[in-house]
Amino acid sequence: MMGKLRSVAIDCPDPRALAGFYAELLGLPLVEEDSDGNEWVVLGGPVGQQPRLAFQQAPDLLPPAWPDPARPQQFHLDVTVDDIEVAEKAALALGARRLPGEGEGFRVYADPVGHPFCLCWD
């Protein structure tokens, strides 16, 4: 092994706002930010202890338009939930929106900036 994953960084126009969405969705605490939270915010735990999500400012971000191949998803997160109906209502209340696509254990959504993610259940 050459290294360990430190964090996954997500481009967005407003790091603090999108970090707030994911903090509520995933129950992750804010652990790091730049002096004013406008350029860099990190959720998770101490480095090396658990997955971390970082949000970095990209004011000219052209968000994905999944499933449009001209503006692909670039990445997505799979989030495991116990009850899809309860989780969907909560995600939509936080600012997510449903996207086309679902299967026998997942539904597709976009975060408030447009990044796709899936709510998955067993």
N, C-alpha and C positions, 0 to 999 in steps of 0.2 A: 504494500500500500504506500502510495506517495503522500497522501494527505487525508484530511477529514473535511467534510462539508462544514463550513462556518455558517453560511446563511444563503438564502435565495433572495436576490434583490429584484424588486419590481419597480419599473419606471412609472411615474404618475405625475400629474400637474401639482398636486397638493399632498405631500407625504404624510402630514399629520392627519388629514381627513381620511385617506385610504387606510392608514394604520389603525385608525379608530374603528373603521368598518371591520377589519380582520381581527382586531382585538376582541370585539364583541362576538363575531362569528366563531372564532376558535378558542376563546378564553385565554389568550396569551397576554401577558403583561408587557407594557412598554419598558424596555431596559436601556435604551440608548437613543440619543438624538443630538443633532448639532445644537448650537447655542439658542436658536430660535425655532427649531423644528420645521423649518421651511425647506431644507435641502436633504435631510437624512433622518430617518426614524427606524428603530429596530424593535421588533417584538420577539419575545421568547424568553430564554434564560441565559445564564452565563455561557460564554463561548465553550463549545464542546459538550455541554450538558443536555441540550435538546435542540431540535430544529429551530432555527431562527428565520424570521421573515424581515427583510429590510425593504424600505421604501425610499426611493431616491427621486429627487425632483427632475422632471423632464417636461418643461413648460410647453414644448411644441410636440408632445406625444401625439401620434396618430394611432388611436386605439385599434385593437383588433375588431373585425366585423364578422366574427365566426357565424356561420360556416362559409363565408365568402373567401375563396382561395386567393383573391387579390390582396386581402388584408388578413392573413392567417392568425390563429390564436397565439402563436409564439411560444406559449407554455400554458399549462393550467394546473390547478391544484385539485386533488381528490380529497374530499372531506367526509369522513365516516360519521354517520349519525345513527341514533337509535330509532327515531320515529321520523320518517320523511315528511309527513304532513305537518308536524309541529315545527321541524327544522325549516321547511320551506316558508311557512308563515313568518317565522322569526327572521330568516334571511331577507325576505321581501320587505319586511318592516324596516330593516337596516338600510335598504336602498338597492338591494340586488334586483335583478329582473330575470325572468325565465327566458331561455334561448331555445330554439328548436333542437330537439334531440333528447332522447332518453332511451334507456334500455331496461333490462330486467333487474336492475339493482342500482341505477343511477339516473339523475336528472341533471340537465345542464343549465347553468345560470351565468350571468355577467355581474361582476362587482360594479360599484358606482362609476368606475372609470371605463369599463368595458372589457376587462380581462375575464375570460371564461373560467369557471370552476364547476366542479361537479359535487353534488351531495350524493353520497353513496350509502347503501345499507346492505346488510347481509340477508 
